[in-house]
Amino acid sequence: MGKASILIVLKVLMVLICTGWISLWLLKPTNFWTRKWKGAEASARDTVFGYYGLDFAVYTFPVIALAMIGLVYLNLQPWEHRSRQVRSSAAAFSNPLVISKLIGILSSVEILAVFLFILFLAWTFYKRISQDFEKLTPVESLKLDLWQLKYLRVATRFGLLAEACLALLLLPILRGLAVFRILGIQFEASVRYHIWLGTAMICFATFHGASTLFIWGISHNILDEITKWQRTGRIYLAGEITLVTGLIMWITSLPQIRRKRFEIFYYIHHLYIIFIVFFLLHAGDRHFYMIFPGIFLFGIDKLLRITQSRPETYILSARVYPSKAVELILPKDSRLRYTPTSIIFLKIPSISNFQWHSFSITSSSTVDNHRMSVIVKCDGRWTSSLYDMIQAELDSNADKMKCIPVAIEGPYGPSSMIFLRYDSLLLVAGGIGITPFLSILHEIAAAQSSCRYRIPSRMHLIYVVKKSQDIGLLNSVSTLLQNHPSQKWHLKIKVFVTQEKQSGATVGEILSETSQVQTVHLGTKGPIYAIHGPESLLRIAALAGIASIVFFVFVICFNNIFVPSEKKSVHSLRVALSSKNKAPKETSPSWIADILIISSFIISLACTTLVAIILRWRKVKKEIPLVSQREEKAKELGSTETKGAVEEHEVHFGGRPNLEDVFSKFLNETDGSNIGVLVCGPESLKRAVASLCQQKSQWFNSRVQKKKPYLSFHALNFTL
């Protein structure tokens, strides 16, 4: 079977698994599913697997299997594309449809997905509440009126809506085990789905908790109910702790706090461990298995990321730009390959032992086998500490430079180089948003000598900065600014300096003026371990499979050893079912069973981590020696030279670009081509570019012409 056939089989298999898992959620509120599922659980009770094994296999494992098959699919998928992207109506669905300051930029696919999810929530609530009202019975411990009893049932069912949001909450923020990568959505782009789901979950949970407390209050049982920790049934105290923890996490993640006090957001968000544990104790294991897939994959993903960031490495050298930006040069294993626009997460223990910050990679693994570089704009507390540390080394006259150890996660990036699919590229960058485009320029320059794939023939880079000294960030691609007749691609740069007024200066002159880049070679202590990146996709899939098997085995063993009393109720349950009597109402499993789930999960993560550590150290032992400091210095000196004239490029002072005019000129120059529009920078810039893509696509589609330019919009993110 050829690779193409295998890819088709895997894709069909993923569609079937996804359809089946969604069907479970749709059928779960129905009486049909309730009857069939109770019968299935009754049949499984007298087996070694028990109902807990059945719940894991049906509710949890499909998503884990989907992630594993997806990783295999991505591993077999071609990394490079030789052919151009075909225009299709399906591709148009990914372009902007709604552009709003409040909710951001939404495509047709995203709007459809949100609508279907809301429809699912409405369906679940309607089926549950209609069944509750049909068989409404008073609670003996609570003396409530009919409307109060109905309101209590409504509050209870809102808890199920929060549970549905929680089931998907952690899937968008996976990195190595990213399920969304199968759809071509990267981690940094899918974070907003995590925000939406988290906000919806907190709203539903708050209504659920506040309404329940209200009913308890008017029945004068609030103190008795709020402190109840029963051995079976709902543990209300655990639910209250879960709600308070979730509210604290949500409040500290609001943009007003996250952007200005990132440390508070970062540390408080680690309360998710308490949130998950107490949710399990509150809801019981039957409900927990529904939301367990995301937790399971997130736990494995988190431990794999911790493993791959060991051992720590060192910053080889740093370049300080006049615009208070620092370029860090890091050692890279020569076998590590990554796509342009990839990001890494960096931690510097001398600044903070716990904070990780994301940065776009500005280098190309095709061009440089041994080094990786990122540019950091130093305008925050953490980044300013880094700048001060580097500047102190520049100012010192010590013979021995300071060692700066760093830990690296990643790189994480697209599974293929999508920008090569287009005939032409229009790149729009604002400020430090230039960083992902630097890697694209390096990659395309290296690809023009290769016959493996075609490259865009025409590229325009629109770069918006506040000060002319910010243009110095283009120094790393200064050798690419000269267009030669033999080149397969043509690059034109238009720079707009918004807060300065000057005339007559060219890009070359400004680069010469701002080329006073100071370089410092930092010291090292002991061996320099290169960045090896994440484990291969096949190994990650295998590790997920190992963790699933270990968890399945231990949860079955623990429940058969520590919860033997459930077997004694099998005969009575069978008698009730066989005599067509109403089966006794099941209470939620005891908190002992919940603790056994936690124990099995911890053991499975420990076993997986042990295997990952062994694989990591085997890879480190095979490490290829790094380039010498002399070779590196020569490369750095050579990279700052500007060869040839660059008068073709433009610099405009004193205002923002007229994007509509820029788009119109570019479309006229590339008549009949397939155009990729990539933007990275402030949200206001992204919205402006998205709006123009929307308008220009509609305008050109309404014209009668043989070849209509087609614009594909892509927004890149370098911060989270």
C-alpha positions, -999 to 999 in steps of 0.1 A, spaced: 0 0 0 14 34 -10 18 64 12 -11 82 -4 -34 52 2 -23 50 38 -31 87 43 -66 82 29 -72 53 52 -60 72 82 -81 102 73 -112 80 69 -105 64 103 -101 97 120 -134 109 105 -152 78 118 -138 80 153 -146 117 155 -181 111 143 -186 83 168 -174 104 197 -197 133 188 -226 108 184 -220 96 220 -225 132 233 -256 136 212 -272 103 223 -262 106 259 -292 128 270 -318 104 253 -338 77 271 -326 53 244 -290 57 253 -298 56 291 -315 22 287 -288 7 265 -259 20 285 -273 7 318 -276 -27 302 -241 -25 289 -228 -15 324 -247 -43 340 -232 -68 316 -197 -54 322 -199 -55 360 -192 -92 364 -162 -91 340 -127 -82 350 -131 -48 332 -161 -36 352 -181 -5 343 -150 17 348 -132 -1 320 -162 2 298 -165 39 304 -129 45 297 -130 25 265 -162 42 252 -159 78 264 -122 85 269 -101 63 245 -117 75 212 -101 110 216 -68 95 226 -69 72 196 -78 102 174 -47 120 186 -25 90 181 -37 83 145 -35 121 138 2 121 148 9 91 124 -10 110 97 10 141 102 43 121 102 34 106 68 21 139 53 46 155 29 64 184 46 70 202 13 45 211 -14 57 211 -50 24 222 -65 5 254 -61 -26 256 -39 -57 250 -59 -84 276 -56 -116 261 -42 -148 271 -24 -136 251 6 -105 272 9 -126 304 9 -143 292 42 -110 299 60 -110 336 50 -124 363 74 -161 366 75 -167 385 108 -142 411 120 -148 426 154 -128 443 181 -146 423 208 -143 387 194 -116 391 168 -114 377 133 -137 348 125 -139 326 94 -169 308 81 -156 275 95 -152 290 130 -186 305 129 -202 272 118 -183 253 145 -195 278 172 -230 276 160 -230 238 160 -216 237 195 -243 261 208 -269 240 190 -254 209 208 -256 227 242 -292 236 235 -301 201 226 -284 186 257 -302 211 280 -336 206 263 -335 168 265 -323 167 301 -347 193 315 -377 180 297 -370 145 311 -365 160 346 -398 179 344 -417 148 333 -406 128 364 -402 156 389 -403 143 425 -398 164 456 -366 162 476 -374 150 511 -346 169 528 -356 201 510 -391 214 514 -395 233 481 -423 247 461 -428 235 425 -411 265 409 -382 262 433 -378 225 425 -379 232 388 -353 260 392 -331 236 411 -332 211 382 -324 239 357 -294 248 378 -283 212 379 -285 208 342 -264 240 337 -236 220 354 -238 195 325 -233 224 300 -202 234 320 -190 198 318 -194 198 280 -172 229 278 -146 213 301 -144 182 279 -130 204 251 -112 230 272 -77 215 272 -76 202 237 -68 236 220 -37 242 242 -19 209 235 15 213 218 31 180 211 -1 160 211 -21 187 194 -53 174 180 -60 207 163 -28 203 142 -47 177 122 -70 206 110 -40 228 103 -46 250 134 -15 257 154 -12 260 192 -7 298 192 -38 303 170 -61 279 189 -55 295 223 -85 317 218 -107 286 215 -94 277 250 -104 312 262 -139 310 247 -145 276 262 -132 286 296 -154 317 297 -185 297 287 -176 270 313 -173 296 341 -206 312 332 -225 279 332 -207 268 364 -214 300 382 -251 299 374 -251 262 384 -234 269 418 -250 303 426 -285 290 418 -280 259 439 -269 280 469 -299 302 464 -323 273 466 -305 260 497 -307 294 512 -345 298 508 -350 263 522 -328 272 552 -305 242 546 -275 260 532 -252 252 561 -261 215 561 -258 211 524 -227 232 518 -206 213 542 -218 178 533 -191 153 523 -210 121 518 -193 88 510 -215 83 479 -234 107 458 -225 144 451 -198 159 472 -211 195 473 -181 209 492 -158 197 465 -180 214 439 -178 247 458 -140 245 459 -140 237 422 -161 268 414 -141 292 435 -108 279 420 -122 283 385 -134 318 392 -100 329 405 -83 314 374 -107 331 350 -105 365 367 -67 365 367 -67 355 330 -86 385 318 -65 407 294 -63 436 318 -44 413 343 -27 388 319 -10 416 298 1 438 327 7 413 354 17 381 335 33 366 365 0 366 385 -18 350 356 9 324 351 12 312 387 -26 313 394 -34 293 363 -15 263 378 -45 259 402 -60 238 374 -47 208 393 -69 216 422 -98 224 399 -96 190 381 -92 169 413 -121 185 431 -143 183 399 -137 146 400 -147 144 436 -178 165 430 -190 148 398 -179 112 402 -160 90 379 -189 84 354 -190 121 345 -152 124 348 -146 98 320 -165 122 296 -140 150 302 -110 128 309 -96 127 272 -84 163 273 -70 159 308 -52 127 299 -36 141 267 -27 174 285 -10 155 313 11 135 288 18 166 268 29 185 298 53 158 310 68 154 275 74 191 273 92 191 307 113 161 296 123 177 263 135 209 280 161 188 298 191 191 299 194 228 299 216 245 273 234 279 271 230 311 251 260 310 228 259 347 219 236 377 218 231 407 196 218 440 210 199 462 186 195 500 191 158 495 193 162 477 226 158 443 211 180 413 217 187 384 193 197 352 211 218 326 194 211 291 206 228 258 198 207 234 176 212 198 167 220 195 130 192 169 126 165 191 139 142 205 112 114 229 116 92 250 94 93 288 92 69 307 115 76 281 142 78 292 179 98 280 209 92 284 246 121 297 265 129 298 302 159 315 318 162 302 354 184 331 365 153 354 358 125 330 368 125 293 376 89 288 364 81 313 336 81 302 300 77 328 272 71 321 235 91 336 207 91 332 169 122 316 154 139 340 130 164 316 115 159 287 90 170 251 97 177 247 60 202 276 61 219 269 95 224 234 108 239 243 141 222 275 153 188 288 161 179 324 167 151 344 182 146 381 186 132 394 219 116 429 221 125 440 256 95 461 269 82 439 298 95 429 332 109 395 322 123 407 288 138 439 304 156 417 329 171 397 300 181 430 283 198 443 315 216 410 319 230 411 283 238 447 285 258 442 317 280 417 299 286 441 271 296 468 295 319 446 316 355 442 307 358 407 322 379 381 304 354 354 312 318 361 302 288 350 323 271 318 315 233 321 309 216 287 310 183 283 293 156 256 289 139 253 256 105 237 246 97 232 209 100 242 181 63 240 174 51 250 140 29 241 110 33 206 96 40 220 61 53 252 45 19 266 35 34 299 22 51 280 -7 16 271 -21 10 306 -34 21 324 -66 27 356 -46 30 367 -10 20 399 7 35 401 42 23 428 66 43 432 99 39 456 128 68 462 152 83 429 165 57 411 143 85 410 117 101 380 134 82 352 118 87 367 84 124 367 88 124 329 89 102 329 58 126 351 38 155 329 48 137 297 38 126 310 4 161 324 -3 175 289 4 147 272 -16 154 290 -48 184 268 -56 163 236 -50 141 219 -75 121 201 -49 93 227 -49 83 260 -64 85 292 -45 64 324 -47 76 345 -76 67 379 -61 68 391 -25 59 424 -9 68 431 27 49 460 44 67 468 77 52 494 101 74 507 129 73 536 153 110 547 151 135 543 123 159 524 146 133 496 146 142 490 110 175 476 122 157 442 128 160 437 90 198 434 94 196 396 96 181 395 61 201 424 46 219 401 22 185 391 7 174 427 0 193 428 -33 172 414 -62 193 398 -89 181 389 -124 190 352 -118 167 350 -87 134 330 -90 117 355 -67 114 392 -65 112 410 -31 101 445 -24 100 461 10 79 491 20 87 505 55 64 530 72 79 550 102 49 564 120 65 587 147 93 604 127 94 629 99 123 625 75 127 625 37 152 611 12 165 582 32 165 547 17 163 514 33 200 508 27 210 542 43 188 535 74 202 500 78 237 515 76 228 541 102 212 515 125 236 487 119 255 493 152 245 459 165 266 449 195 275 413 198 286 395 229 298 359 231 287 344 263 305 318 284 296 282 289 300 258 318 305 222 310 291 205 278 268 225 256 237 204 249 220 213 216 183 218 212 169 185 199 132 195 197 102 173 206 102 136 201 92 123 167 55 122 160 55 84 159 72 82 193 47 106 208 19 85 195 35 54 210 40 71 244 3 81 244 -6 45 237 17 32 265 1 57 289 -34 45 279 -26 9 284 -9 14 318 -39 35 330 -64 10 318 -46 -19 336 -41 -1 369 -76 13 371 -90 -21 366 -67 -37 391 -72 -11 418 -110 -12 415 -111 -50 417 -89 -49 447 -102 -19 467 -139 -17 456 -150 -54 458 -184 -44 472 -198 -35 437 -196 -71 426 -221 -81 453 -247 -58 438 -246 -75 404 -271 -103 412 -297 -79 426 -293 -56 396 -297 -84 372 -328 -96 390 -343 -61 388 -336 -59 351 -348 -94 343 -381 -89 361 -386 -57 342 -388 -37 374 -373 -3 375 -336 -5 382 -325 10 414 -312 45 409 -274 45 407 -256 68 430 -223 83 420 -193 61 429 -176 68 462 -147 91 465 -125 61 470 -131 51 434 -122 87 424 -89 85 443 -81 52 425 -86 71 391 -61 97 403 -36 71 414 -39 52 381 -34 84 362 -3 94 382 12 59 377 5 60 339 22 94 337 52 82 357 57 52 334 54 73 303 78 99 317 104 72 325 102 60 289 104 96 276 135 103 297 152 71 284 145 82 248 157 117 255 191 106 269 196 82 241 192 111 217 215 133 237 242 107 236 242 107 198 246 144 197 267 158 168 294 183 179 285 220 176 302 246 154 332 263 169 330 298 183 353 309 155 329 296 128 300 312 146 317 346 149 325 345 112 289 338 103 277 366 126 301 391 111 291 381 76 253 383 83 254 420 91 268 431 57 245 448 32 255 437 -3 245 458 -32 221 486 -36 186 484 -22 171 516 -37 142 496 -50 128 494 -15 108 523 0 107 541 33 78 564 42 79 587 72 52 604 93 21 582 90 6 548 88 3 530 54 -27 533 32 -34 496 32 -61 499 6 -37 516 -19 -10 490 -11 -34 461 -17 -47 476 -50 -12 481 -64 -1 446 -54 -32 431 -69 -26 449 -102 10 437 -103 0 401 -97 -31 399 -119 -44 363 -121 -23 349 -93 -30 330 -62 -20 354 -33 -12 345 3 -17 374 27 2 369 60 0 394 89 16 396 123 15 425 147 -11 444 168 -47 432 167 -58 465 151 -34 458 122 -47 423 118 -83 435 117 -74 461 90 -57 436 68 -85 410 73 -111 436 63 -92 445 32 -89 408 22 -126 405 27 -134 436 6 -109 429 -22 -119 393 -26 -156 403 -30 -147 432 -53 -126 410 -76 -150 381 -76 -178 405 -88 -157 415 -118 -159 397 -151 -124 386 -159 -107 354 -169 -83 352 -141 -94 366 -107 -68 371 -80 -75 350 -50 -65 362 -15 -59 337 13 -57 354 47 -34 340 75 -29 357 109 3 348 127 8 351 165 41 353 183 28 360 218 2 343 239 
